[in-house]
Structure formats: C-alpha cells, structure tokens
Amino acid sequence: MIYDETNINRFYLSPYLKLDCRNGAICFLQTLTGKSFVIPGGSEKLEMLLDEMRDGKEREDLLFLLGRIFGNYDSEELLIGMLQMGVFE
C-alpha cells in the first residue's frame, strides 16, 4: 500500500494479520507482534468486514461499520482495541 493524499485518512486491515473464525469467534492474529484480538462473530461477520475494508475506511465510516457488524459493542472502544492490537493501520 502506498499512501498519498487520496487515502492517507483511511484505515486498512493490516497486511500482517492471520484471520481465523471458529467456535463462534473471530481471531485476528498480528504476525509481527504475536498479539491477538478475539471478538464473538461468525464467518458471515468476518466476510462482511473483509468486503467492506477492501478500499479502506475513514474513521467515522469505520466506526459506523463496526457498529453495524458488531452492534453489541461500543464502536469507539472496539476501534481503540483493534488499533492497539494492530488489526487496522
């Protein structure tokens, strides 16, 4: 990914992620740090997230998306946790 003035404000899924979906949970493993982030959700939620994140999202759009997919959680807190664990860049 090369950032420029058209995409510098967007968040993307880290290219250093390994994704796993089992037992009703989605696990994001950050391969550079070894940190993982787990959230309840099935393959349908993971596919929705992957499809929507293909072109990146600006912060407000990402918060809205997280709320739509993982409605039981505070989107702001979820985003902070995912950023700290290296899910998004």
Stockholm file with secondary structure:
# STOCKHOLM 1.0

chainA/1-89         MIYDETNINRFYLSPYLKLDCRNGAICFLQTLTGKSFVIPGGSEKLEMLLDEMRDGKEREDLLFLLGRIFGNYDSEELLIGMLQMGVFE
#=GR chainA/1-89 SS CCCCTTTTTEECBCTTEEEEEETTEEEEEETTTCCEEEEECCHHHHHHHHHHHTTCEEHHHHHHHHHHHSTTSCHHHHHHHHHHTTSBC
#=GC SS_cons        CCCCTTTTTEECBCTTEEEEEETTEEEEEETTTCCEEEEECCHHHHHHHHHHHTTCEEHHHHHHHHHHHSTTSCHHHHHHHHHHTTSBC
//
